[in-house]
Amino acid sequence: DDLPKGLHLLTLEQILSFLLKQDQALSCRQIASALNMSGITVWRYLEFLAGSGRIKVELVYGPVGRPTKHYRISPQIP
């Protein structure tokens, strides 16, 4: 697949590999921290993956403020 300008296959694979090992949806901040990457970098990849349907985005509402996006691998549909 052709990646958009600025995205690299190795970083994409690292993020996907991490998400595959998770049993719950995680925020961009949690993913970035676990991978020792910047939040904006991880966010760009997560939004690309969400747009391509490879991951699912869930909104988590807290008591105040904006909802937080949490990401997980999309379930495989046979």
C-alpha positions, 0 to 999 in steps of 0.5 A: 500500500502507498502511504501518505507523505510523512508516514513510514512503513516501519513506524506503522508496523510498530504501532500495529504490532503494539495494538495487536497485543492489546486486549483493550482500547487505548488512548493516543497518549497511552500508545505514544507513552508505551512506544516512546513516541511523540503523541502527534506522530502516533496520532497521525498514524492512528488517524490514517489507520482509522481512515483505512478501517484497520483500527476502530475508534471509540469515544470515552466520555469523562465527567468533564471536557471533551471525550477521548478517542481510544483505539483498537484493532478492528475485529476481523469479519470473515 
